[in-house]
Amino acid sequence: MDKEKRNIILAGLAIGIIAVGLVVLGNPANMGFCIACFIRDIAGAVGIHRAAPVQYIRPEIVGLVLGAFFMSIGSKEFKTRGNSSPVTRFVIGFFVTIGALVFLGCPFRMILRLAGGDLNALIGLAGFAAGIAVGMVFLKKGYSLERTYKLPKQEGYIFPLIQVVLFILLVTAPAFIFFTEAGKGPGGAHAPIYISLAAGLIVGVLAQRTRMCMIGGIRDIMLFKEGKLLVGFIAVFVSALIMNIVTKKFNLGFEGQPIAHTDALWNFLGLSVVGFGSTLLGGCPLRQLIMAGEGNSDSVITVLGLFVGAAFAHNFSLAASGEGVPLNGKIAVIIALVVLFAIAAINTKKIKSK
């Protein structure tokens, strides 16, 4: 085994342990990390949506970005760049979040749900892989967004600085910040602040060093039969599974799973949107956060799209719940697929014409 693959496996094992540890310490079940859910909680905390059960500034997100930022600075990999089709990236990010909130989790939480015994996540995994496969068709035909450009270094510092501000707002808790009451919803379930921050920092460092990305892992298997990136998430699954069994949080089945629904079609289609959109973006939501910490303003724009999409999903009753997927959410997923196909086709045609 080469050193790089060994490091990815070790990082995945550590991340799985940390994720379940956060649940033991108070995070929602099977939600040690969920990029889409946590960004949604932050959107609620700052008042962009008013769904009371999901409002909290998640220190894990702050830690992920700052961990990647500090590590990229230390390794001299911090590079400020961007201006690659920003509006398109924003729109894709917007719909990726809606797909994730219809499934009730990003690809990271999909793995954690599987490790907790939630078989609905298997349906989501199939949809995720199908979405990536569709995206790969366009990539092979020449899909690409515009090239990136070097930007002034201070541009790359703004997003990490925003995370510092968010953390200050969390610990000072001014009256204009909203927090879900304990026991009133997922936003009211969280591990201690500084432990969550430390967990995010560690995972941010590990993800930055190993380039972990679910999209990259499955894409590399499809294109090159190379599983180096994917083994990291297999390691996350294995360690999280063992931790769930040890802590008696493993519950195998479809019914009665925490913060999940059993509507197979929409679990499949929700993560199909995430897989398709993330392939067009070049990285899953976790990878977008890490790249944002590394100075990539295109990823910052994508994260803003995730943020607005999450708020939109709750303001307009698109997000699913344990009861199932509302009609508005189903319509939104269909619209998302249509928009993503249009973006893929337009950008593939443009490249071919050149």
C-alpha positions, 0 to 999 in steps of 0.5 A: 500500500502506498503512503498516500492511500494509507494516509487517506485510510487513516484520515477516514478512520479518524473522521468516522470516530470523530463523527460518531463521537459528536453524536454521543456528545449531543449532535443529532443521530447519524449527524456527526457531520452534515454539510447541507444540514449544518449550513441550513442551521447557520442560515436559520441562526442568522435569520435567513429562514425562520424554521425554529427547529433548525437554527444554530451556528454550527462550530463544525463548519467554522472548524472545517473552513479554518482547519483547511485555511490554516493547513493550506497556509502552512503547506503553502497551498493557499492560492487565491483564485476564482471568477470561473462562471460564478453565477452558474456555480451559485445556481448549481450550489443552490439546487444541490442543497435542495436535493440534499434536504429532500434526501435529508443529508449530504453525501457525508451524512449519507455515509454516516446514515449507512453506518448507523444502519439506515437502509434508506441511505442505500437508495440515496447512494444509488441515486448519488452514483447515478447522478455522478454517472450522468455528469460523467457523460457530459464531462466526457463530451467536453463539459467545462466551466470557464477557467479560473484566474489569480485574484488578490490574496486578500480575497482568500482571507474573507471567507475564513474571517467570516467564520471567525465572526460567526463563531464570535456570534455563537459564543456571545449569543446576541439577541439578533441570533436565533437558536433552537431550544433544546429538545425542539428540533435538530438545531437544539441538539449539539455537542459542546461548542469547543469540542465541535470546533475542535472536531471541525478543525481536525476534520478540516485539516485531514480533508485538506491534506488528503483531498477527500471528496465523494464525487472524486472517489466515485468519479475516479472509479468510473473513469480510471478504476482508481479507488484511492479517494473512495477508500477514505470514505469506506474507512469513514463508514467502517469506523463509524459503523464500529463506533455505532455498534459499540455505543449502541446507536446502530439500528438496522432497517428502513423504518424508524430511522432518525431524521430520515424518511422512507420515500425511496423514489425521492431519496434516490432523486434527491441525491441524484441532484446532489451527485449530478450537480456536484460533478458539474461543480467538480467537488462534493459539498465537503470539498467545496468548503475545504477549497473555500478555506484554501482561497478558492472564491469559486467554492465560496460562491458555491457555498453561498449557493448552498446557504441560500438554497438551504434557506429557500428550502425551509422558507418555501416548504421544500425540505423533507422531514421524517413524515416524507417529502412535501409536494413543493420539494418534489417539484423542486427536485424535478426543476433542479434536474431540468436546470442541471441538464440545461447547464450541462448541455449549454456548457458542453456545447460552448466548449465544443464550439471552441 
